[in-house]
């Protein structure tokens, strides 16, 4: 499932409260990258960065091409995070959004609820707590993440069909207008 998501162009990041060694081994088995940070990333920062993270209630998006802070750059390039707390999950989602990424997050527990709520697409997995379900935009009823991949593939097909229909409609309209214009000028109708 992770491999399919990566092939579809979805950047997958693992965020876990588990130890770094467990996170790296899980990432290795899933075919993800090994660039995994610990929660120490969030503790080693300037007072200004800490203040900025705390005041993150409003959605803020950086201008296109604006320079990213060091911590935001590391979050964007990371493959995962270990030993994190709920506030770190929230901040990861927030900073990815600030960097102009569309963020989807899956979760199952109370500790995931703030980040699920903040994400552009919050997905509570099967068996999630009531708090996670309430915070999520989508609640999966089937176990596994393959449902997300199936939905992604289906939505891309639907979008492509809509795009093709729009192109066909525009081309048909242009053809009809052009044909009647030529006929009008050819026979000098007034």
Secondary structure, 3 states (H helix, E strand, C coil): CHHHHHHCCCCCCEECCCCHHHHHHHHHHHCCCCCEEECHHHHCCCHHHHHHHHCCCCCCCCCCCCCCCHHHHHHHHCCEEECCCHHHHHHHHHHHHHCCCCCEEEECCHHHHHHHHHCCEEEECCCCCHHHHHHCCEECCCCCCHHHHHHHHHHHHHHHHHHHHHHHHHHHHHHHHHHHHHHHHHCCCC
